[in-house]
């Protein structure tokens, strides 16, 4: 069990965002919703303060901090899709209200950055020849096409 749990900051949409993510990613659920017991600069007594949730088996927290905070590219969520159908479903779901970026990256409606890639991308990257072939194709893509990467790797 991991002792580190990523905590995502929201002005006041923590529960909404957690439910959105859980509706898209497999093996996901809301684990607990905690309400404020005292007034704060963010939530007032009784409002949602913290949401504990699981995304694709990974524990997360979302907190309502009461003011906007911007996510940057320095930290992103990476999801390894089992096949093209899963990649398409997750990409399309997270992209709703967001913006597509190059190389399998997108910013979702809350501004959080995601990389939606094949689940075997780490193994591909471990072999320099396969990595070079795969990345040559990835740099041409917005949403990842697994078949194109597999062909490039097979030909490497």
C-alpha angles and dihedrals in degrees: 000000000000119000091203119080119181111233118205119207122222132172093229107323101087096121093040091051094045091051090047092053092044091052091058109036123068121242090026133137145153107258101183142348115210122198127211114264093191133032114264137174084271121031122020125219109304096015120118109274105167135012121198112202143159123231118192088336095312120116117235139172129211120199131194103225098175097237135067118267122184124227116219137201092256090083123034139162115247119203121192110212119209094214142351093273091057092043091051093047095049093042093049093045096049092041092059103114091359137089131259118232134187127284099021095310127130138169112227126219090276094051095253112143121230136187111208106194140151111283091237094056092108091055091048091051091053091069111065095210093048091043092053092049093045096046092048086061096038091056088060093054139080099186111027119253106205095196091057091051092046091051092049091049093047090052093048 
